Amino acid sequence: MPTKRKNSFFDRFSNAATKFTGSSPAFLIATAIVLIWAITGPIFDYSETWQLVINTGTTIITFLMVFLIQKAQNKDSKAIQLKLNELIASHKEASNRMVDIEYLSEAELDQFHKFYQKIADLAEKENDIHHSHSIDAAKKNHSSKLKSKP
Protein backbone atom coordinates (compact mmCIF):
# COMPACT_ATOMS: atom_id res chain seq x y z
CA MET A 1 0.00 0.00 0.00
CA PRO A 2 1.46 3.38 -0.99
CA THR A 3 2.27 5.76 1.82
CA LYS A 4 0.68 9.20 1.95
CA ARG A 5 3.13 11.88 0.80
CA LYS A 6 2.86 15.63 0.59
CA ASN A 7 2.94 16.39 -3.14
CA SER A 8 2.89 19.73 -4.88
CA PHE A 9 -0.40 21.09 -6.16
CA PHE A 10 0.60 20.27 -9.73
CA ASP A 11 1.49 16.68 -8.82
CA ARG A 12 -1.87 16.20 -7.05
CA PHE A 13 -3.72 17.83 -9.95
CA SER A 14 -1.94 15.86 -12.66
CA ASN A 15 -2.41 12.57 -10.78
CA ALA A 16 -6.14 13.25 -10.40
CA ALA A 17 -6.50 14.45 -14.00
CA THR A 18 -4.64 11.44 -15.35
CA LYS A 19 -6.77 9.09 -13.30
CA PHE A 20 -9.99 10.80 -14.39
CA THR A 21 -9.17 11.18 -18.08
CA GLY A 22 -8.41 7.48 -18.32
CA SER A 23 -11.78 6.54 -16.83
CA SER A 24 -15.09 5.46 -18.32
CA PRO A 25 -16.92 8.57 -17.04
CA ALA A 26 -14.43 10.81 -18.88
CA PHE A 27 -15.02 8.89 -22.10
CA LEU A 28 -18.79 9.14 -21.65
CA ILE A 29 -18.56 12.90 -21.02
CA ALA A 30 -16.42 13.38 -24.15
CA THR A 31 -18.87 11.28 -26.18
CA ALA A 32 -21.80 13.29 -24.81
CA ILE A 33 -20.10 16.58 -25.78
CA VAL A 34 -19.55 15.35 -29.33
CA LEU A 35 -23.15 14.11 -29.57
CA ILE A 36 -24.54 17.41 -28.26
CA TRP A 37 -22.36 19.28 -30.72
CA ALA A 38 -23.56 17.07 -33.61
CA ILE A 39 -27.21 17.39 -32.61
CA THR A 40 -26.95 21.18 -32.45
CA GLY A 41 -25.60 21.29 -36.03
CA PRO A 42 -29.02 21.86 -37.64
CA ILE A 43 -29.89 24.47 -35.01
CA PHE A 44 -26.83 26.52 -35.93
CA ASP A 45 -27.21 25.71 -39.62
CA TYR A 46 -23.84 23.92 -39.58
CA SER A 47 -22.14 27.32 -39.51
CA GLU A 48 -18.43 27.97 -39.44
CA THR A 49 -18.75 29.11 -35.81
CA TRP A 50 -20.46 25.80 -34.93
CA GLN A 51 -17.56 23.91 -36.52
CA LEU A 52 -15.00 26.21 -34.90
CA VAL A 53 -16.36 25.40 -31.44
CA ILE A 54 -15.54 21.68 -31.68
CA ASN A 55 -12.26 22.26 -33.51
CA THR A 56 -11.02 24.78 -30.95
CA GLY A 57 -12.18 22.69 -28.00
CA THR A 58 -10.56 19.48 -29.19
CA THR A 59 -7.34 21.27 -30.14
CA ILE A 60 -6.97 22.85 -26.71
CA ILE A 61 -7.78 19.60 -24.89
CA THR A 62 -5.39 17.62 -27.10
CA PHE A 63 -2.62 20.16 -26.54
CA LEU A 64 -2.99 19.99 -22.75
CA MET A 65 -3.37 16.20 -22.71
CA VAL A 66 -0.05 15.71 -24.52
CA PHE A 67 1.77 17.27 -21.56
CA LEU A 68 -0.34 15.44 -19.00
CA ILE A 69 0.27 12.08 -20.69
CA GLN A 70 4.00 12.77 -20.98
CA LYS A 71 4.22 13.61 -17.26
CA ALA A 72 2.40 10.39 -16.37
CA GLN A 73 4.67 8.35 -18.66
CA ASN A 74 7.80 9.96 -17.22
CA LYS A 75 6.65 9.17 -13.68
CA ASP A 76 5.76 5.57 -14.56
CA SER A 77 9.03 5.08 -16.41
CA LYS A 78 11.05 6.41 -13.49
CA ALA A 79 9.18 4.17 -11.03
CA ILE A 80 9.75 1.10 -13.22
CA GLN A 81 13.46 1.93 -13.60
CA LEU A 82 13.82 2.28 -9.83
CA LYS A 83 12.07 -1.04 -9.25
CA LEU A 84 14.32 -2.74 -11.79
CA ASN A 85 17.39 -1.11 -10.21
CA GLU A 86 16.31 -2.49 -6.83
CA LEU A 87 15.94 -5.98 -8.28
CA ILE A 88 19.37 -5.78 -9.90
CA ALA A 89 21.00 -4.40 -6.77
CA SER A 90 19.41 -7.02 -4.52
CA HIS A 91 20.42 -10.05 -6.61
CA LYS A 92 23.98 -11.09 -5.86
CA GLU A 93 24.57 -12.61 -9.30
CA ALA A 94 23.13 -9.72 -11.31
CA SER A 95 25.51 -7.27 -12.93
CA ASN A 96 25.36 -3.89 -11.22
CA ARG A 97 26.42 -2.40 -14.55
CA MET A 98 22.76 -2.58 -15.52
CA VAL A 99 21.68 -0.07 -12.86
CA ASP A 100 20.80 3.29 -14.44
CA ILE A 101 21.71 2.26 -17.99
CA GLU A 102 18.83 4.38 -19.25
CA TYR A 103 21.22 7.34 -19.01
CA LEU A 104 23.77 5.83 -21.40
CA SER A 105 24.15 6.96 -24.97
CA GLU A 106 22.54 5.06 -27.82
CA ALA A 107 25.96 3.67 -28.81
CA GLU A 108 26.62 2.42 -25.28
CA LEU A 109 23.18 0.78 -25.15
CA ASP A 110 23.93 -0.86 -28.52
CA GLN A 111 27.10 -2.32 -26.98
CA PHE A 112 25.06 -3.90 -24.16
CA HIS A 113 22.61 -5.16 -26.74
CA LYS A 114 25.47 -6.91 -28.57
CA PHE A 115 26.51 -8.64 -25.32
CA TYR A 116 22.99 -9.88 -24.73
CA GLN A 117 22.66 -10.95 -28.35
CA LYS A 118 25.75 -13.13 -27.89
CA ILE A 119 24.18 -14.64 -24.77
CA ALA A 120 20.97 -15.29 -26.69
CA ASP A 121 22.95 -16.94 -29.49
CA LEU A 122 24.74 -19.18 -26.98
CA ALA A 123 21.48 -20.06 -25.23
CA GLU A 124 19.87 -20.90 -28.55
CA LYS A 125 22.57 -23.51 -29.17
CA GLU A 126 21.80 -25.19 -25.83
CA ASN A 127 18.23 -26.28 -26.57
CA ASP A 128 17.36 -25.56 -22.92
CA ILE A 129 15.04 -22.61 -22.42
CA HIS A 130 15.34 -22.77 -18.61
CA HIS A 131 19.03 -21.88 -18.48
CA SER A 132 20.41 -18.35 -18.43
CA HIS A 133 23.80 -16.62 -18.26
CA SER A 134 25.29 -13.45 -16.94
CA ILE A 135 27.27 -11.34 -19.38
CA ASP A 136 30.57 -12.15 -17.72
CA ALA A 137 29.96 -15.89 -17.41
CA ALA A 138 28.25 -16.61 -20.72
CA LYS A 139 31.25 -17.63 -22.80
CA LYS A 140 32.96 -19.53 -19.97
CA ASN A 141 29.75 -21.35 -19.12
CA HIS A 142 29.09 -22.23 -22.74
CA SER A 143 32.64 -23.52 -23.27
CA SER A 144 32.54 -25.68 -20.16
CA LYS A 145 29.23 -27.18 -21.24
CA LEU A 146 30.62 -28.06 -24.64
CA LYS A 147 33.67 -29.72 -23.03
CA SER A 148 31.52 -31.78 -20.67
CA LYS A 149 29.32 -33.21 -23.45
CA PRO A 150 30.35 -36.66 -24.75
Secondary structure as a PSIPRED ss2 file (coil, helix, strand):
# PSIPRED VFORMAT (PSIPRED V4.0)

   1 M C   1.000  0.000  0.000
   2 P C   1.000  0.000  0.000
   3 T C   1.000  0.000  0.000
   4 K C   1.000  0.000  0.000
   5 R C   1.000  0.000  0.000
   6 K C   1.000  0.000  0.000
   7 N C   1.000  0.000  0.000
   8 S C   1.000  0.000  0.000
   9 F H   0.000  1.000  0.000
  10 F H   0.000  1.000  0.000
  11 D H   0.000  1.000  0.000
  12 R H   0.000  1.000  0.000
  13 F H   0.000  1.000  0.000
  14 S H   0.000  1.000  0.000
  15 N H   0.000  1.000  0.000
  16 A H   0.000  1.000  0.000
  17 A H   0.000  1.000  0.000
  18 T H   0.000  1.000  0.000
  19 K H   0.000  1.000  0.000
  20 F H   0.000  1.000  0.000
  21 T H   0.000  1.000  0.000
  22 G C   1.000  0.000  0.000
  23 S C   1.000  0.000  0.000
  24 S H   0.000  1.000  0.000
  25 P H   0.000  1.000  0.000
  26 A H   0.000  1.000  0.000
  27 F H   0.000  1.000  0.000
  28 L H   0.000  1.000  0.000
  29 I H   0.000  1.000  0.000
  30 A H   0.000  1.000  0.000
  31 T H   0.000  1.000  0.000
  32 A H   0.000  1.000  0.000
  33 I H   0.000  1.000  0.000
  34 V H   0.000  1.000  0.000
  35 L H   0.000  1.000  0.000
  36 I H   0.000  1.000  0.000
  37 W H   0.000  1.000  0.000
  38 A H   0.000  1.000  0.000
  39 I H   0.000  1.000  0.000
  40 T C   1.000  0.000  0.000
  41 G C   1.000  0.000  0.000
  42 P C   1.000  0.000  0.000
  43 I C   1.000  0.000  0.000
  44 F C   1.000  0.000  0.000
  45 D C   1.000  0.000  0.000
  46 Y C   1.000  0.000  0.000
  47 S C   1.000  0.000  0.000
  48 E H   0.000  1.000  0.000
  49 T H   0.000  1.000  0.000
  50 W H   0.000  1.000  0.000
  51 Q H   0.000  1.000  0.000
  52 L H   0.000  1.000  0.000
  53 V H   0.000  1.000  0.000
  54 I H   0.000  1.000  0.000
  55 N H   0.000  1.000  0.000
  56 T H   0.000  1.000  0.000
  57 G H   0.000  1.000  0.000
  58 T H   0.000  1.000  0.000
  59 T H   0.000  1.000  0.000
  60 I H   0.000  1.000  0.000
  61 I H   0.000  1.000  0.000
  62 T H   0.000  1.000  0.000
  63 F H   0.000  1.000  0.000
  64 L H   0.000  1.000  0.000
  65 M H   0.000  1.000  0.000
  66 V H   0.000  1.000  0.000
  67 F H   0.000  1.000  0.000
  68 L H   0.000  1.000  0.000
  69 I H   0.000  1.000  0.000
  70 Q H   0.000  1.000  0.000
  71 K H   0.000  1.000  0.000
  72 A H   0.000  1.000  0.000
  73 Q H   0.000  1.000  0.000
  74 N H   0.000  1.000  0.000
  75 K H   0.000  1.000  0.000
  76 D H   0.000  1.000  0.000
  77 S H   0.000  1.000  0.000
  78 K H   0.000  1.000  0.000
  79 A H   0.000  1.000  0.000
  80 I H   0.000  1.000  0.000
  81 Q H   0.000  1.000  0.000
  82 L H   0.000  1.000  0.000
  83 K H   0.000  1.000  0.000
  84 L H   0.000  1.000  0.000
  85 N H   0.000  1.000  0.000
  86 E H   0.000  1.000  0.000
  87 L H   0.000  1.000  0.000
  88 I H   0.000  1.000  0.000
  89 A H   0.000  1.000  0.000
  90 S H   0.000  1.000  0.000
  91 H C   1.000  0.000  0.000
  92 K C   1.000  0.000  0.000
  93 E C   1.000  0.000  0.000
  94 A C   1.000  0.000  0.000
  95 S C   1.000  0.000  0.000
  96 N H   0.000  1.000  0.000
  97 R H   0.000  1.000  0.000
  98 M H   0.000  1.000  0.000
  99 V C   1.000  0.000  0.000
 100 D C   1.000  0.000  0.000
 101 I H   0.000  1.000  0.000
 102 E H   0.000  1.000  0.000
 103 Y H   0.000  1.000  0.000
 104 L C   1.000  0.000  0.000
 105 S C   1.000  0.000  0.000
 106 E H   0.000  1.000  0.000
 107 A H   0.000  1.000  0.000
 108 E H   0.000  1.000  0.000
 109 L H   0.000  1.000  0.000
 110 D H   0.000  1.000  0.000
 111 Q H   0.000  1.000  0.000
 112 F H   0.000  1.000  0.000
 113 H H   0.000  1.000  0.000
 114 K H   0.000  1.000  0.000
 115 F H   0.000  1.000  0.000
 116 Y H   0.000  1.000  0.000
 117 Q H   0.000  1.000  0.000
 118 K H   0.000  1.000  0.000
 119 I H   0.000  1.000  0.000
 120 A H   0.000  1.000  0.000
 121 D H   0.000  1.000  0.000
 122 L H   0.000  1.000  0.000
 123 A H   0.000  1.000  0.000
 124 E H   0.000  1.000  0.000
 125 K H   0.000  1.000  0.000
 126 E H   0.000  1.000  0.000
 127 N C   1.000  0.000  0.000
 128 D C   1.000  0.000  0.000
 129 I C   1.000  0.000  0.000
 130 H C   1.000  0.000  0.000
 131 H C   1.000  0.000  0.000
 132 S C   1.000  0.000  0.000
 133 H C   1.000  0.000  0.000
 134 S C   1.000  0.000  0.000
 135 I C   1.000  0.000  0.000
 136 D C   1.000  0.000  0.000
 137 A C   1.000  0.000  0.000
 138 A H   0.000  1.000  0.000
 139 K H   0.000  1.000  0.000
 140 K H   0.000  1.000  0.000
 141 N H   0.000  1.000  0.000
 142 H H   0.000  1.000  0.000
 143 S H   0.000  1.000  0.000
 144 S H   0.000  1.000  0.000
 145 K H   0.000  1.000  0.000
 146 L H   0.000  1.000  0.000
 147 K H   0.000  1.000  0.000
 148 S H   0.000  1.000  0.000
 149 K C   1.000  0.000  0.000
 150 P C   1.000  0.000  0.000
